[in-house]
């Protein structure tokens, strides 16, 4: 049985929801008033967001905050998710 830490579950979900919205890390960083480095660290499970940042992420990705902490069986996401910013 593979056990994931809570921050890894969170990071996988951030990446998954970003992928679903077809957002780049840059777009999420812009929407959450953070940096691309911060979003990358979240996705890698290297950082834990404050409640304020969690709320901004939730709004930006269109999910409820608790959904970031639900362990899911994912299809393997690509190591790098290159998206085109279609919001312009």
N, C-alpha and C positions, 0 to 999 in steps of 0.2 A: 504494500500500500504506500503510495506517494503522499507525503504530508506537505502541504504548502503553509507557509507562514501567512498571517493575516495581511502583512504589507505586500506579499507576492500576489495574493488573491486580489487585493485592491488594485495593484498595478496591472494585472491581467485584464481586469474589468475595465479600467480606464482605457487601455489600448483597444479592447474589444468594442466599447461604445464609441470611441473615436473612429475606429474602422467602419462601424455601421453608419456613422454620419458622414463618412468620406471626408473627414477633416484631417488636415496636417497637424503636426505638433505645433507648428507656428500659429495656425488658426486657433487652436485651443489655448495657447499661451496668450494670444491677443484677447480672446473672450474672457479669460480668467485673470487678466492683468498680471501675468507672471512671465517667466522666461521659458524659452524652449528647453533649456537645461533642466529647469524645475520639472516640466512635464515629462521629460525623458527619465529623470530620477524617480518620479512617481511610478511610471510604467515599469521600471526595472525593480521596483520594490525597495529603493534606496532612501526614500523619503516618505514621511507621513504628513498629510496635510492638516492644517488647522481647520476648525469648524467653518470659519469664514471661507477658506479656499475650497473646502468640500462643498459648500453651498454654491459657490461660483461654478465649480466643475459640474455639479448636478444640473444647474440651469443651462450651461453651455452644451452639455451632451444630451439633455432632455430625458434624464432619468431621476428617480428618487434617490436620495443619498444612501439609503440602506442597500441599494442594488450593487454598489461598489464592493460590498463585503460578502456577497453571496457566492459560495464556491460553485463553480460551474464546470461541466465537462466541455471544454472547448475543442473545436477543430483547431489544429495547430495554426496559429496566425503566422504570417511571414515575419522574419526577423526585422525587416524594415518595411514599413507601410508607407509607400510613396503615393500620395494623393495629390490631385489637382484641386486647388482652391477655387470652387465654383461660386463663391458668394459674391464675386464682383460683377 
